[in-house]
Amino acid sequence: MKLLFTLCLLIASAELSSEVWPLPIPLETGHLLGAGRPAGKPPVPLVDELSILGMGSNNVIALLERSQVGSSWRVRTKGLDLVNDSVLWQQDWEDWGDDDLFSLWWETHRNEISIPLQRWKISPLDYQLGEFPVILDEEYYLAFLRRTNDVATGLLARLEVILQSTGRGVKTVLDLTGTWRWATLLGFVPSPFENRLALVLLIQPEGWAGDQQPLRFLVTGASLKAGFELP
């Protein structure tokens, strides 16, 4: 049993002022990636960082992504609707090349970043990634990433995330077509307001760098109550 998903505990964890925005803590992925781990060993090292700034009772999650581009970093914040995965806002900045200076960067930009967070009534969170199964109301939930390869190229052409409940059945929460070299489902971050998860995937797109293309995060929402079909 990896997680006992108790809503009361999550709500208590979210009782923070929406006007206080501490330095974001990146999601810890080291224990999930590597030979023999459920997520599998990625083809290149993971350099990007993903932090969960917070969530709102309106099914919105706020994210901060740091992506290394050459010797510098790009910083992006965005709001994602966990019902339909639409992007509600997005902000981009260039960061210094020195990773140790991010705390100074954050102090400089924190007030600017907080404007859409307050508008969407986001509450700060410091969650780390949970691992399946999830247990809620005496039901077990498991999630699987189904990968379909293109016969001609051998690359991934379709990614589907399947969520299965012991009492409710099965549903597809993500169905994407495109071109990727590698993909895995890392885990989830639970909403403190309702029975919903933000699922976090790690993907390697096809790009100009070939098999050295950097890994990227992908986040999608999943309700634990709606949309299931019994077999």
C-alpha positions in Angstrom: 0.0 0.0 0.0 1.8 3.1 -1.2 -0.8 5.8 -0.4 -3.9 6.2 1.7 -5.7 9.0 0.0 -7.6 10.8 2.8 -9.4 14.0 1.8 -9.3 15.5 5.3 -5.6 15.3 5.5 -5.2 17.0 2.1 -7.6 19.8 3.0 -5.7 20.4 6.2 -2.4 20.6 4.2 -3.9 23.3 1.9 -5.0 25.7 4.7 -2.3 28.3 3.8 -2.7 31.9 2.8 -3.1 32.3 -0.9 -0.9 35.5 -0.7 2.2 33.7 0.6 4.3 32.1 -2.1 7.4 30.4 -0.8 10.3 29.4 -3.0 9.0 26.5 -5.2 10.3 23.0 -4.4 10.8 20.9 -7.5 9.1 17.5 -7.6 11.5 14.7 -6.5 11.8 12.2 -9.3 15.1 10.5 -8.5 13.4 7.6 -6.6 11.1 7.0 -9.6 13.7 6.9 -12.4 16.3 4.3 -12.9 16.9 0.6 -13.8 14.2 -1.6 -12.3 12.0 1.3 -11.2 8.3 1.4 -12.3 8.9 4.5 -14.4 11.9 2.9 -16.2 15.2 4.4 -17.0 15.0 7.4 -19.2 17.1 7.6 -22.4 18.8 10.9 -21.3 19.2 12.5 -17.9 16.3 14.6 -16.6 17.4 18.2 -16.4 14.1 20.1 -16.3 12.3 20.8 -13.0 8.6 20.9 -12.3 7.1 22.5 -9.2 3.5 22.6 -8.1 2.7 26.2 -7.0 -0.7 25.3 -5.8 -4.3 24.4 -6.6 -7.7 26.0 -6.5 -11.2 24.7 -5.7 -12.1 25.5 -9.3 -10.1 22.5 -10.6 -7.1 24.7 -11.5 -3.5 23.7 -10.9 -0.6 26.2 -11.1 2.8 24.9 -12.3 6.3 26.3 -12.5 8.6 24.7 -15.1 12.4 25.3 -15.4 13.9 24.1 -18.6 17.6 24.3 -19.4 18.3 25.8 -22.8 22.1 25.7 -23.5 23.8 27.4 -20.6 20.7 29.3 -19.4 17.3 28.4 -18.0 13.8 29.2 -19.2 11.2 29.7 -16.5 7.5 29.2 -17.3 4.5 29.4 -15.0 1.0 28.4 -16.2 -2.4 27.5 -15.0 -4.0 24.2 -16.1 -7.7 23.3 -15.9 -7.7 19.7 -14.6 -11.1 19.0 -16.1 -10.3 19.6 -19.8 -6.5 20.2 -19.6 -6.8 23.7 -21.2 -4.1 26.2 -20.4 -5.7 29.2 -18.6 -2.6 31.4 -18.4 1.1 31.2 -19.2 4.1 33.4 -18.4 7.7 33.0 -19.7 11.0 34.4 -18.5 14.7 33.9 -19.1 16.6 32.9 -16.0 20.3 33.2 -15.1 22.6 30.4 -16.1 23.7 29.8 -12.5 21.2 27.5 -10.8 22.1 28.8 -7.4 20.6 32.2 -8.2 17.0 30.9 -8.7 16.1 32.0 -5.2 17.0 35.6 -6.1 15.1 35.3 -9.3 12.1 34.1 -7.4 12.2 37.0 -4.9 12.3 39.4 -7.9 9.4 37.9 -9.8 7.2 36.5 -7.0 4.8 39.4 -6.9 4.3 39.3 -10.6 3.8 35.6 -10.6 1.2 35.8 -7.8 -1.2 38.0 -9.8 -2.9 35.2 -11.8 -2.6 32.9 -8.8 -4.7 35.2 -6.7 -7.1 35.8 -9.6 -7.8 32.1 -9.8 -7.8 31.7 -6.0 -4.9 29.3 -5.9 -3.8 28.0 -2.5 -0.1 27.1 -2.1 0.9 23.5 -1.9 4.1 21.7 -1.1 3.1 18.2 -2.3 5.5 15.7 -3.7 4.6 12.9 -6.2 2.3 10.1 -5.0 2.5 6.6 -6.4 -0.3 4.3 -7.3 -2.4 2.6 -6.1 -4.7 5.3 -4.7 -7.2 4.2 -2.0 -10.4 6.3 -1.7 -13.7 5.2 -0.2 -12.5 1.6 0.0 -11.8 1.6 -3.8 -8.4 1.0 -5.3 -7.3 3.0 -8.3 -4.5 2.1 -10.7 -3.2 4.1 -13.7 -1.4 2.7 -16.8 0.3 4.4 -19.7 -0.5 2.6 -23.0 2.1 3.3 -25.7 1.5 2.6 -29.4 4.4 2.6 -31.8 4.4 3.7 -35.4 5.2 0.6 -37.5 7.3 2.6 -40.1 9.5 4.6 -37.7 9.4 2.6 -34.5 8.7 5.8 -32.5 5.7 6.3 -30.2 2.7 7.6 -32.1 0.0 7.4 -29.4 -0.1 7.8 -25.7 -3.1 6.8 -23.6 -3.5 7.0 -19.8 -6.0 4.5 -18.5 -7.4 4.8 -15.0 -8.9 1.7 -13.4 -11.1 1.5 -10.3 -12.1 -1.7 -8.5 -15.6 -0.4 -8.0 -16.2 2.0 -10.8 -14.6 0.4 -13.9 -12.2 1.9 -16.4 -11.8 5.1 -18.3 -9.2 6.8 -20.6 -8.1 10.1 -19.1 -5.6 11.1 -21.8 -5.4 10.1 -25.5 -2.7 11.9 -27.5 -1.4 11.3 -31.0 2.0 12.7 -32.0 5.6 11.6 -32.2 7.7 10.7 -29.1 10.8 8.7 -28.5 10.0 7.7 -24.9 7.3 8.3 -22.3 6.4 7.2 -18.8 3.8 7.9 -16.1 5.6 9.1 -13.0 2.9 9.6 -10.5 0.3 12.1 -9.3 -0.5 15.1 -7.1 -3.9 15.0 -5.4 -6.3 17.9 -5.2 -7.0 19.1 -1.7 -10.5 20.2 -2.7 -12.1 17.3 -4.5 -11.5 13.7 -5.6 -9.2 14.6 -8.5 -5.6 14.0 -9.4 -3.0 15.8 -11.5 -1.2 13.0 -13.3 2.5 13.7 -14.1 4.1 12.2 -17.2 7.7 12.4 -18.5 8.1 12.4 -22.2 10.9 12.7 -24.8 9.6 14.4 -27.9 11.0 13.8 -31.3 13.2 16.9 -32.1 16.2 18.3 -33.7 18.5 16.7 -31.1 17.4 13.2 -32.0 18.0 10.6 -29.3 19.5 13.4 -27.1 16.3 15.4 -27.1 15.6 16.7 -23.6 12.9 15.2 -21.5 9.7 17.2 -20.8 6.9 17.1 -18.2 3.3 16.6 -19.2 0.4 17.1 -16.7 -3.2 16.0 -17.2 -6.2 15.9 -14.8 -8.2 12.8 -13.8 -11.4 12.6 -11.7 -11.7 9.7 -9.3 -15.5 9.7 -9.4 -16.8 10.6 -12.9 -16.5 9.1 -16.3 -15.8 5.4 -15.5 -17.5 2.5 -17.4 -18.0 -0.9 -16.0 -16.7 -3.7 -18.3 
